[in-house]
Amino acid sequence: MRQIVLDTETTGLDPDQGHRVIEIGCVEIENRRLTGKHFHYYLNPDRDIDEAAIEVHGLTRQFLADKPRFRQIEREFLDFVRGAELVIHNAPFDIGFLDAELRLNASSVSSMSEICTVLDSLVLAREKHPGQRNNLDALCKRYGVDNTQRDLHGALLDAEILADVYLIMTSGQSSLSLRADDDDDQHNQQSVRALDPNRAPLPVIKASDEELAAHQSRLEALAKSSSKGCLWLDLDKVATDT
């Protein structure tokens, strides 16, 4: 059985208002094992990106300016997912955007349902955990999946995390111990790596004045764009006052 765990990032919330896909990330699962194959592109939307969306994924129009358009990667994308079951968290959102991209490009494939089936992992999570929070961060905490790198949303990273969550959630395990390169006899064993006590100390690289200024500018921009301000600036103020 071939499954593709998929996630997208977008310029906003509604494709009917002209919002576009700006990142696609996919990872492949075959027979409940991650194969190591993935599909990932950033995309130029040829339009502005909502400030609220930038706060979520950090992707700016300037960063995306030299990236390909969806039409340029469409064939490769469709070939990668064709015939698979797509595993998507809150699938109507991503499928709605992908179908809109296909219509915009007058593709020979009018909707993703023509070439794939879809499993909504959010619906699955709500069935297993009714009345509880079932967003990806909550599921990571519930199933012990490491999401410490998830400072911002990113399509490929989120697809990789969701793949781990999905495999645990549908296996009855409380944590994930099987990857594509694991042996069956290691299923319930935890690998521990001992550190050399005589190892050299880790280097400490301090931020430059320019980097600190850029960081401060970014925090101030977030504070202006958010009705709740910026937590880090508030914490800095408390630390200064005390």
Secondary structure, DSSP 8 states (H G I E B T S, - for coil): -EEEEEEEEESSS-GGGT--EEEEEEEEEETTEEEEEEEEEE---SS---HHHHHHH---HHHHTTS--HHHHHHHHHHHHTTSEEEETTHHHHHHHHHHHHHHTT-S---GGGT-EEEEHHHHHHHHSTTS--SHHHHHHHHT---TT-SS--HHHHHHHHHHHHHHHTTT-SS----TT--GGGTT--------TT----------HHHHHHHHHHHHHHHHH-TT--HHHHHHHHHHH-
